[in-house]
């Protein structure tokens, strides 16, 4: 999940996400996953406002897919593992690893 977090941060930087906390600028490195994902989704809405065309559609497809990957991993694995709420068996661990791998491949092809 740490690797995925680094990918999420790079995704946010690529989207030029600006974060604040209590009215002050917050570095991406100090924001939690939920905050980064929510602001990234807002940026995606702005991309959606661009005129129709293949570039817009490609951006939308990529960013929507990438943020959905992060949201899924955050809710299914990251929170429970990082906060020691649950242990995973071999097959569950492999699914998490596969999902993280797929996410990083997606970023490597596009970002």
N, CA, C and O atoms as CSV, one atom per row, in Angstrom:
chain,resi,resn,atom,element,x,y,z
A,1,UNK,N,N,0.819,-1.197,0.000
A,1,UNK,CA,C,0.000,0.000,0.000
A,1,UNK,C,C,0.865,1.265,0.000
A,1,UNK,O,O,0.422,2.321,-0.451
A,2,UNK,N,N,2.090,1.158,0.502
A,2,UNK,CA,C,2.997,2.315,0.470
A,2,UNK,C,C,3.341,2.685,-0.970
A,2,UNK,O,O,3.405,3.866,-1.311
A,3,UNK,N,N,3.559,1.692,-1.802
A,3,UNK,CA,C,3.857,1.955,-3.207
A,3,UNK,C,C,2.666,2.647,-3.868
A,3,UNK,O,O,2.835,3.598,-4.632
A,4,UNK,N,N,1.481,2.170,-3.571
A,4,UNK,CA,C,0.275,2.774,-4.134
A,4,UNK,C,C,0.145,4.219,-3.657
A,4,UNK,O,O,-0.252,5.098,-4.421
A,5,UNK,N,N,0.479,4.455,-2.396
A,5,UNK,CA,C,0.414,5.824,-1.867
A,5,UNK,C,C,1.349,6.753,-2.636
A,5,UNK,O,O,0.991,7.894,-2.926
A,6,UNK,N,N,2.531,6.275,-2.964
A,6,UNK,CA,C,3.458,7.085,-3.758
A,6,UNK,C,C,2.861,7.358,-5.148
A,6,UNK,O,O,2.986,8.461,-5.680
A,7,UNK,N,N,2.217,6.350,-5.720
A,7,UNK,CA,C,1.558,6.535,-7.012
A,7,UNK,C,C,0.425,7.541,-6.923
A,7,UNK,O,O,0.252,8.370,-7.816
A,8,UNK,N,N,-0.347,7.470,-5.844
A,8,UNK,CA,C,-1.443,8.420,-5.639
A,8,UNK,C,C,-0.906,9.842,-5.546
A,8,UNK,O,O,-1.484,10.765,-6.121
A,9,UNK,N,N,0.188,10.020,-4.831
A,9,UNK,CA,C,0.785,11.353,-4.717
A,9,UNK,C,C,1.252,11.873,-6.077
A,9,UNK,O,O,1.059,13.047,-6.389
A,10,UNK,N,N,1.862,11.011,-6.882
A,10,UNK,CA,C,2.295,11.421,-8.220
A,10,UNK,C,C,1.095,11.758,-9.102
A,10,UNK,O,O,1.142,12.705,-9.887
A,11,UNK,N,N,0.033,10.987,-8.972
A,11,UNK,CA,C,-1.194,11.266,-9.707
A,11,UNK,C,C,-1.718,12.648,-9.333
A,11,UNK,O,O,-2.106,13.425,-10.206
A,12,UNK,N,N,-1.730,12.956,-8.042
A,12,UNK,CA,C,-2.206,14.264,-7.569
A,12,UNK,C,C,-1.324,15.392,-8.110
A,12,UNK,O,O,-1.826,16.443,-8.508
A,13,UNK,N,N,-0.023,15.168,-8.120
A,13,UNK,CA,C,0.885,16.184,-8.659
A,13,UNK,C,C,0.633,16.387,-10.152
A,13,UNK,O,O,0.662,17.513,-10.649
A,14,UNK,N,N,0.387,15.287,-10.859
A,14,UNK,CA,C,0.109,15.357,-12.290
A,14,UNK,C,C,-1.178,16.139,-12.553
A,14,UNK,O,O,-1.286,16.856,-13.548
A,15,UNK,N,N,-2.137,15.995,-11.664
A,15,UNK,CA,C,-3.405,16.727,-11.776
A,15,UNK,C,C,-3.288,18.156,-11.256
A,15,UNK,O,O,-4.238,18.934,-11.342
A,16,UNK,N,N,-2.124,18.498,-10.718
A,16,UNK,CA,C,-1.880,19.808,-10.117
A,16,UNK,C,C,-2.868,20.091,-8.987
A,16,UNK,O,O,-3.424,21.185,-8.881
A,17,UNK,N,N,-3.069,19.078,-8.151
A,17,UNK,CA,C,-3.958,19.185,-7.006
A,17,UNK,C,C,-3.352,20.145,-5.988
A,17,UNK,O,O,-2.168,20.050,-5.663
A,18,UNK,N,N,-4.160,21.063,-5.491
A,18,UNK,CA,C,-3.761,21.992,-4.434
A,18,UNK,C,C,-4.568,21.644,-3.184
A,18,UNK,O,O,-5.799,21.631,-3.213
A,19,UNK,N,N,-3.875,21.369,-2.108
A,19,UNK,CA,C,-4.530,20.967,-0.871
A,19,UNK,C,C,-4.392,22.041,0.193
A,19,UNK,O,O,-3.383,22.743,0.261
A,20,UNK,N,N,-5.415,22.158,1.020
A,20,UNK,CA,C,-5.360,23.056,2.167
A,20,UNK,C,C,-5.854,22.319,3.400
A,20,UNK,O,O,-6.638,21.374,3.311
A,21,UNK,N,N,-5.379,22.771,4.546
A,21,UNK,CA,C,-5.836,22.246,5.832
A,21,UNK,C,C,-5.975,23.435,6.777
A,21,UNK,O,O,-4.997,24.127,7.060
A,22,UNK,N,N,-7.178,23.668,7.257
A,22,UNK,CA,C,-7.473,24.810,8.129
A,22,UNK,C,C,-7.041,26.121,7.485
A,22,UNK,O,O,-6.500,27.010,8.143
A,23,UNK,N,N,-7.295,26.220,6.170
A,23,UNK,CA,C,-7.019,27.443,5.443
A,23,UNK,C,C,-5.577,27.632,4.997
A,23,UNK,O,O,-5.264,28.624,4.340
A,24,UNK,N,N,-4.707,26.714,5.335
A,24,UNK,CA,C,-3.299,26.837,4.953
A,24,UNK,C,C,-2.956,25.774,3.921
A,24,UNK,O,O,-3.529,24.685,3.909
A,25,UNK,N,N,-2.003,26.119,3.051
A,25,UNK,CA,C,-1.547,25.167,2.035
A,25,UNK,C,C,-0.986,23.924,2.720
A,25,UNK,O,O,-0.235,24.019,3.690
A,26,UNK,N,N,-1.363,22.762,2.201
A,26,UNK,CA,C,-0.893,21.497,2.762
A,26,UNK,C,C,-0.128,20.717,1.694
A,26,UNK,O,O,-0.657,20.472,0.610
A,27,UNK,N,N,1.104,20.326,1.988
A,27,UNK,CA,C,1.845,19.497,1.035
A,27,UNK,C,C,1.147,18.142,0.843
A,27,UNK,O,O,0.577,17.583,1.780
A,28,UNK,N,N,1.204,17.647,-0.358
A,28,UNK,CA,C,0.576,16.358,-0.671
A,28,UNK,C,C,1.107,15.257,0.255
A,28,UNK,O,O,0.363,14.358,0.646
A,29,UNK,N,N,2.375,15.332,0.596
A,29,UNK,CA,C,3.001,14.301,1.434
A,29,UNK,C,C,2.379,14.196,2.818
A,29,UNK,O,O,2.542,13.179,3.491
A,30,UNK,N,N,1.663,15.239,3.256
A,30,UNK,CA,C,1.076,15.231,4.596
A,30,UNK,C,C,-0.443,15.054,4.581
A,30,UNK,O,O,-1.089,15.108,5.627
A,31,UNK,N,N,-1.000,14.847,3.412
A,31,UNK,CA,C,-2.449,14.659,3.293
A,31,UNK,C,C,-2.793,13.178,3.349
A,31,UNK,O,O,-1.987,12.328,2.969
A,32,UNK,N,N,-3.983,12.881,3.820
A,32,UNK,CA,C,-4.414,11.481,3.838
A,32,UNK,C,C,-5.024,11.109,2.491
A,32,UNK,O,O,-5.356,11.970,1.676
A,33,UNK,N,N,-5.162,9.810,2.284
A,33,UNK,CA,C,-5.651,9.296,1.002
A,33,UNK,C,C,-6.993,9.901,0.627
A,33,UNK,O,O,-7.186,10.342,-0.507
A,34,UNK,N,N,-7.919,9.923,1.574
A,34,UNK,CA,C,-9.273,10.403,1.285
A,34,UNK,C,C,-9.273,11.832,0.772
A,34,UNK,O,O,-9.981,12.156,-0.182
A,35,UNK,N,N,-8.481,12.686,1.405
A,35,UNK,CA,C,-8.392,14.086,0.981
A,35,UNK,C,C,-7.848,14.187,-0.430
A,35,UNK,O,O,-8.405,14.900,-1.265
A,36,UNK,N,N,-6.767,13.479,-0.699
A,36,UNK,CA,C,-6.161,13.529,-2.037
A,36,UNK,C,C,-7.141,13.011,-3.086
A,36,UNK,O,O,-7.294,13.623,-4.144
A,37,UNK,N,N,-7.794,11.908,-2.810
A,37,UNK,CA,C,-8.734,11.318,-3.771
A,37,UNK,C,C,-9.901,12.268,-4.030
A,37,UNK,O,O,-10.304,12.449,-5.179
A,38,UNK,N,N,-10.450,12.877,-2.972
A,38,UNK,CA,C,-11.587,13.796,-3.156
A,38,UNK,C,C,-11.216,15.014,-3.992
A,38,UNK,O,O,-11.983,15.426,-4.862
A,39,UNK,N,N,-10.043,15.595,-3.737
A,39,UNK,CA,C,-9.614,16.755,-4.512
A,39,UNK,C,C,-9.301,16.333,-5.952
A,39,UNK,O,O,-9.582,17.079,-6.890
A,40,UNK,N,N,-8.728,15.153,-6.128
A,40,UNK,CA,C,-8.459,14.654,-7.480
A,40,UNK,C,C,-9.761,14.474,-8.253
A,40,UNK,O,O,-9.823,14.794,-9.440
A,41,UNK,N,N,-10.788,13.972,-7.601
A,41,UNK,CA,C,-12.081,13.795,-8.273
A,41,UNK,C,C,-12.667,15.144,-8.687
A,41,UNK,O,O,-13.312,15.249,-9.731
A,42,UNK,N,N,-12.444,16.170,-7.875
A,42,UNK,CA,C,-12.890,17.518,-8.234
A,42,UNK,C,C,-12.167,17.993,-9.484
A,42,UNK,O,O,-12.778,18.578,-10.379
A,43,UNK,N,N,-10.858,17.738,-9.544
A,43,UNK,CA,C,-10.081,18.117,-10.729
A,43,UNK,C,C,-10.589,17.367,-11.964
A,43,UNK,O,O,-10.620,17.922,-13.062
A,44,UNK,N,N,-10.980,16.120,-11.782
A,44,UNK,CA,C,-11.508,15.334,-12.895
A,44,UNK,C,C,-12.794,15.967,-13.422
A,44,UNK,O,O,-13.035,15.975,-14.629
A,45,UNK,N,N,-13.615,16.496,-12.521
A,45,UNK,CA,C,-14.833,17.190,-12.940
A,45,UNK,C,C,-14.492,18.384,-13.822
A,45,UNK,O,O,-15.228,18.702,-14.755
A,46,UNK,N,N,-13.375,19.043,-13.525
A,46,UNK,CA,C,-12.942,20.174,-14.346
A,46,UNK,C,C,-12.507,19.706,-15.730
A,46,UNK,O,O,-12.766,20.384,-16.724
A,47,UNK,N,N,-11.852,18.557,-15.802
A,47,UNK,CA,C,-11.467,17.985,-17.101
A,47,UNK,C,C,-12.726,17.667,-17.899
A,47,UNK,O,O,-12.764,17.837,-19.117
A,48,UNK,N,N,-13.747,17.205,-17.198
A,48,UNK,CA,C,-15.014,16.861,-17.844
A,48,UNK,C,C,-15.643,18.078,-18.510
A,48,UNK,O,O,-16.412,17.933,-19.461
A,49,UNK,N,N,-15.327,19.274,-18.024
A,49,UNK,CA,C,-15.887,20.495,-18.589
A,49,UNK,C,C,-15.199,20.917,-19.893
A,49,UNK,O,O,-15.698,21.797,-20.594
A,50,UNK,N,N,-14.071,20.304,-20.220
A,50,UNK,CA,C,-13.384,20.622,-21.476
A,50,UNK,C,C,-14.261,20.221,-22.662
A,50,UNK,O,O,-15.155,19.385,-22.532
A,51,UNK,N,N,-14.002,20.811,-23.787
A,51,UNK,CA,C,-14.751,20.464,-24.987
A,51,UNK,C,C,-14.588,18.999,-25.348
A,51,UNK,O,O,-13.556,18.398,-25.050
A,52,UNK,N,N,-15.606,18.414,-25.995
A,52,UNK,CA,C,-15.523,17.001,-26.344
A,52,UNK,C,C,-14.406,16.723,-27.345
A,52,UNK,O,O,-14.062,17.567,-28.171
A,53,UNK,N,N,-13.860,15.534,-27.249
A,53,UNK,CA,C,-12.815,15.137,-28.177
A,53,UNK,C,C,-12.002,13.989,-27.613
A,53,UNK,O,O,-12.175,13.616,-26.453
A,54,UNK,N,N,-11.123,13.427,-28.416
A,54,UNK,CA,C,-10.373,12.252,-27.987
A,54,UNK,C,C,-9.388,12.530,-26.847
A,54,UNK,O,O,-9.186,11.666,-25.994
A,55,UNK,N,N,-8.768,13.723,-26.813
A,55,UNK,CA,C,-7.836,14.036,-25.725
A,55,UNK,C,C,-8.575,14.110,-24.390
A,55,UNK,O,O,-8.127,13.556,-23.387
A,56,UNK,N,N,-9.700,14.796,-24.397
A,56,UNK,CA,C,-10.510,14.911,-23.183
A,56,UNK,C,C,-10.951,13.536,-22.710
A,56,UNK,O,O,-10.865,13.224,-21.523
A,57,UNK,N,N,-11.419,12.726,-23.628
A,57,UNK,CA,C,-11.906,11.403,-23.261
A,57,UNK,C,C,-10.780,10.536,-22.701
A,57,UNK,O,O,-10.983,9.802,-21.734
A,58,UNK,N,N,-9.607,10.618,-23.298
A,58,UNK,CA,C,-8.464,9.841,-22.808
A,58,UNK,C,C,-8.083,10.277,-21.394
A,58,UNK,O,O,-7.805,9.439,-20.536
A,59,UNK,N,N,-8.073,11.594,-21.154
A,59,UNK,CA,C,-7.771,12.098,-19.809
A,59,UNK,C,C,-8.814,11.627,-18.805
A,59,UNK,O,O,-8.473,11.169,-17.714
A,60,UNK,N,N,-10.072,11.741,-19.173
A,60,UNK,CA,C,-11.144,11.309,-18.275
A,60,UNK,C,C,-11.036,9.825,-17.954
A,60,UNK,O,O,-11.155,9.422,-16.797
A,61,UNK,N,N,-10.812,9.021,-18.976
A,61,UNK,CA,C,-10.697,7.577,-18.772
A,61,UNK,C,C,-9.556,7.258,-17.810
A,61,UNK,O,O,-9.722,6.474,-16.875
A,62,UNK,N,N,-8.400,7.871,-18.048
A,62,UNK,CA,C,-7.234,7.606,-17.209
A,62,UNK,C,C,-7.464,8.058,-15.771
A,62,UNK,O,O,-7.314,7.265,-14.841
A,63,UNK,N,N,-7.825,9.324,-15.581
A,63,UNK,CA,C,-7.956,9.854,-14.225
A,63,UNK,C,C,-9.081,9.185,-13.445
A,63,UNK,O,O,-8.938,8.925,-12.250
A,64,UNK,N,N,-10.190,8.907,-14.105
A,64,UNK,CA,C,-11.287,8.228,-13.417
A,64,UNK,C,C,-10.869,6.819,-13.008
A,64,UNK,O,O,-11.158,6.385,-11.893
A,65,UNK,N,N,-10.198,6.112,-13.897
A,65,UNK,CA,C,-9.732,4.761,-13.591
A,65,UNK,C,C,-8.730,4.788,-12.440
A,65,UNK,O,O,-8.821,3.979,-11.516
A,66,UNK,N,N,-7.787,5.704,-12.494
A,66,UNK,CA,C,-6.744,5.781,-11.468
A,66,UNK,C,C,-7.325,6.124,-10.099
A,66,UNK,O,O,-6.974,5.491,-9.103
A,67,UNK,N,N,-8.210,7.120,-10.038
A,67,UNK,CA,C,-8.777,7.475,-8.732
A,67,UNK,C,C,-9.701,6.389,-8.211
A,67,UNK,O,O,-9.767,6.167,-7.002
A,68,UNK,N,N,-10.414,5.709,-9.094
A,68,UNK,CA,C,-11.246,4.591,-8.645
A,68,UNK,C,C,-10.397,3.455,-8.072
A,68,UNK,O,O,-10.773,2.841,-7.073
A,69,UNK,N,N,-9.259,3.175,-8.697
A,69,UNK,CA,C,-8.326,2.183,-8.153
A,69,UNK,C,C,-7.954,2.556,-6.721
A,69,UNK,O,O,-7.997,1.719,-5.821
A,70,UNK,N,N,-7.585,3.834,-6.519
A,70,UNK,CA,C,-7.142,4.289,-5.194
A,70,UNK,C,C,-8.258,4.205,-4.170
A,70,UNK,O,O,-8.045,3.743,-3.049
A,71,UNK,N,N,-9.439,4.647,-4.547
A,71,UNK,CA,C,-10.571,4.604,-3.622
A,71,UNK,C,C,-10.880,3.163,-3.225
A,71,UNK,O,O,-11.114,2.871,-2.052
A,72,UNK,N,N,-10.881,2.278,-4.200
A,72,UNK,CA,C,-11.144,0.866,-3.940
A,72,UNK,C,C,-10.103,0.298,-2.977
A,72,UNK,O,O,-10.451,-0.350,-1.990
A,73,UNK,N,N,-8.838,0.542,-3.266
A,73,UNK,CA,C,-7.772,-0.008,-2.422
A,73,UNK,C,C,-7.803,0.597,-1.026
A,73,UNK,O,O,-7.556,-0.101,-0.042
A,74,UNK,N,N,-8.104,1.878,-0.932
A,74,UNK,CA,C,-8.182,2.537,0.377
A,74,UNK,C,C,-9.266,1.886,1.233
A,74,UNK,O,O,-9.034,1.543,2.392
A,75,UNK,N,N,-10.425,1.724,0.659
A,75,UNK,CA,C,-11.559,1.199,1.422
A,75,UNK,C,C,-11.456,-0.294,1.704
A,75,UNK,O,O,-11.883,-0.747,2.766
A,76,UNK,N,N,-10.905,-1.057,0.786
A,76,UNK,CA,C,-10.851,-2.507,0.955
A,76,UNK,C,C,-9.615,-2.953,1.744
A,76,UNK,O,O,-9.723,-3.800,2.630
A,77,UNK,N,N,-8.451,-2.396,1.432
A,77,UNK,CA,C,-7.222,-2.916,2.045
A,77,UNK,C,C,-6.451,-1.910,2.890
A,77,UNK,O,O,-6.082,-2.215,4.024
A,78,UNK,N,N,-6.207,-0.741,2.368
A,78,UNK,CA,C,-5.280,0.191,3.017
A,78,UNK,C,C,-5.687,0.513,4.450
A,78,UNK,O,O,-4.872,0.386,5.363
A,79,UNK,N,N,-6.930,0.928,4.661
A,79,UNK,CA,C,-7.350,1.327,6.003
A,79,UNK,C,C,-7.281,0.178,7.000
A,79,UNK,O,O,-6.836,0.361,8.133
A,80,UNK,N,N,-7.720,-0.996,6.583
A,80,UNK,CA,C,-7.726,-2.117,7.529
A,80,UNK,C,C,-6.322,-2.607,7.849
A,80,UNK,O,O,-6.052,-3.011,8.980
A,81,UNK,N,N,-5.428,-2.577,6.870
A,81,UNK,CA,C,-4.045,-3.013,7.102
A,81,UNK,C,C,-3.279,-1.974,7.912
A,81,UNK,O,O,-2.621,-2.310,8.896
A,82,UNK,N,N,-3.364,-0.727,7.503
A,82,UNK,CA,C,-2.579,0.322,8.157
A,82,UNK,C,C,-2.999,0.573,9.595
A,82,UNK,O,O,-2.191,1.013,10.413
A,83,UNK,N,N,-4.235,0.300,9.901
A,83,UNK,CA,C,-4.727,0.515,11.259
A,83,UNK,C,C,-4.874,-0.806,12.027
A,83,UNK,O,O,-5.538,-0.867,13.062
A,84,UNK,N,N,-4.247,-1.847,11.503
A,84,UNK,CA,C,-4.197,-3.176,12.145
A,84,UNK,C,C,-5.572,-3.661,12.583
A,84,UNK,O,O,-5.747,-4.154,13.697
A,85,UNK,N,N,-6.534,-3.513,11.696
A,85,UNK,CA,C,-7.897,-3.950,11.993
A,85,UNK,C,C,-8.175,-5.369,11.508
A,85,UNK,O,O,-9.121,-6.017,11.955
A,86,UNK,N,N,-7.335,-5.842,10.587
A,86,UNK,CA,C,-7.607,-7.145,9.999
A,86,UNK,C,C,-6.316,-7.732,9.445
A,86,UNK,O,O,-5.448,-7.009,8.954
A,87,UNK,N,N,-6.206,-9.031,9.530
A,87,UNK,CA,C,-5.107,-9.753,8.888
A,87,UNK,C,C,-5.677,-10.435,7.642
A,87,UNK,O,O,-6.851,-10.805,7.607
A,88,UNK,N,N,-4.848,-10.593,6.644
A,88,UNK,CA,C,-5.303,-11.197,5.396
A,88,UNK,C,C,-4.615,-12.529,5.166
A,88,UNK,O,O,-3.447,-12.718,5.505
A,89,UNK,N,N,-5.383,-13.460,4.573
A,89,UNK,CA,C,-4.788,-14.740,4.218
A,89,UNK,C,C,-4.035,-14.591,2.895
A,89,UNK,O,O,-4.000,-13.509,2.310
A,90,UNK,N,N,-3.442,-15.673,2.437
A,90,UNK,CA,C,-2.604,-15.613,1.232
A,90,UNK,C,C,-3.367,-15.133,-0.003
A,90,UNK,O,O,-2.861,-14.297,-0.752
A,91,UNK,N,N,-4.566,-15.645,-0.223
A,91,UNK,CA,C,-5.294,-15.273,-1.438
A,91,UNK,C,C,-5.753,-13.816,-1.380
A,91,UNK,O,O,-5.736,-13.126,-2.400
A,92,UNK,N,N,-6.159,-13.341,-0.209
A,92,UNK,CA,C,-6.547,-11.935,-0.071
A,92,UNK,C,C,-5.333,-11.019,-0.275
A,92,UNK,O,O,-5.433,-9.968,-0.908
A,93,UNK,N,N,-4.206,-11.429,0.263
A,93,UNK,CA,C,-2.977,-10.648,0.093
A,93,UNK,C,C,-2.568,-10.588,-1.372
A,93,UNK,O,O,-2.129,-9.545,-1.857
A,94,UNK,N,N,-2.710,-11.695,-2.069
A,94,UNK,CA,C,-2.369,-11.727,-3.492
A,94,UNK,C,C,-3.289,-10.804,-4.293
A,94,UNK,O,O,-2.837,-10.134,-5.221
A,95,UNK,N,N,-4.580,-10.763,-3.939
A,95,UNK,CA,C,-5.503,-9.852,-4.631
A,95,UNK,C,C,-5.088,-8.397,-4.422
A,95,UNK,O,O,-5.130,-7.602,-5.360
A,96,UNK,N,N,-4.691,-8.045,-3.208
A,96,UNK,CA,C,-4.251,-6.681,-2.922
A,96,UNK,C,C,-2.985,-6.354,-3.716
A,96,UNK,O,O,-2.861,-5.274,-4.293
A,97,UNK,N,N,-2.062,-7.291,-3.733
A,97,UNK,CA,C,-0.813,-7.090,-4.461
A,97,UNK,C,C,-1.076,-6.941,-5.960
A,97,UNK,O,O,-0.478,-6.087,-6.614
A,98,UNK,N,N,-1.958,-7.761,-6.497
A,98,UNK,CA,C,-2.305,-7.692,-7.921
A,98,UNK,C,C,-2.946,-6.353,-8.254
A,98,UNK,O,O,-2.625,-5.743,-9.274
A,99,UNK,N,N,-3.851,-5.895,-7.394
A,99,UNK,CA,C,-4.514,-4.606,-7.627
A,99,UNK,C,C,-3.494,-3.469,-7.589
A,99,UNK,O,O,-3.531,-2.570,-8.429
A,100,UNK,N,N,-2.583,-3.508,-6.613
A,100,UNK,CA,C,-1.533,-2.487,-6.509
A,100,UNK,C,C,-0.645,-2.515,-7.754
A,100,UNK,O,O,-0.287,-1.465,-8.288
A,101,UNK,N,N,-0.298,-3.699,-8.206
A,101,UNK,CA,C,0.516,-3.861,-9.410
A,101,UNK,C,C,-0.193,-3.272,-10.627
A,101,UNK,O,O,0.417,-2.543,-11.409
A,102,UNK,N,N,-1.465,-3.582,-10.787
A,102,UNK,CA,C,-2.235,-3.063,-11.923
A,102,UNK,C,C,-2.299,-1.538,-11.890
A,102,UNK,O,O,-2.193,-0.888,-12.930
A,103,UNK,N,N,-2.472,-0.970,-10.705
A,103,UNK,CA,C,-2.524,0.484,-10.556
A,103,UNK,C,C,-1.198,1.114,-10.964
A,103,UNK,O,O,-1.177,2.098,-11.704
A,104,UNK,N,N,-0.114,0.559,-10.494
A,104,UNK,CA,C,1.196,1.121,-10.812
A,104,UNK,C,C,1.509,0.984,-12.310
A,104,UNK,O,O,2.143,1.864,-12.891
A,105,UNK,N,N,1.070,-0.108,-12.929
A,105,UNK,CA,C,1.239,-0.241,-14.383
A,105,UNK,C,C,0.433,0.818,-15.129
A,105,UNK,O,O,0.904,1.388,-16.113
A,106,UNK,N,N,-0.776,1.076,-14.656
A,106,UNK,CA,C,-1.606,2.120,-15.259
A,106,UNK,C,C,-0.889,3.464,-15.195
A,106,UNK,O,O,-0.833,4.191,-16.186
A,107,UNK,N,N,-0.345,3.789,-14.033
A,107,UNK,CA,C,0.372,5.063,-13.895
A,107,UNK,C,C,1.622,5.089,-14.765
A,107,UNK,O,O,1.917,6.110,-15.387
A,108,UNK,N,N,2.354,3.994,-14.817
A,108,UNK,CA,C,3.597,3.955,-15.592
A,108,UNK,C,C,3.342,4.183,-17.072
A,108,UNK,O,O,4.180,4.763,-17.763
A,109,UNK,N,N,2.211,3.740,-17.560
A,109,UNK,CA,C,1.893,3.912,-18.977
A,109,UNK,C,C,1.461,5.337,-19.315
A,109,UNK,O,O,1.561,5.762,-20.465
A,110,UNK,N,N,0.981,6.072,-18.313
A,110,UNK,CA,C,0.348,7.348,-18.625
A,110,UNK,C,C,1.008,8.553,-17.992
A,110,UNK,O,O,1.168,9.577,-18.655
A,111,UNK,N,N,1.393,8.464,-16.737
A,111,UNK,CA,C,1.902,9.652,-16.024
A,111,UNK,C,C,3.300,9.994,-16.454
A,111,UNK,O,O,3.880,10.960,-15.958
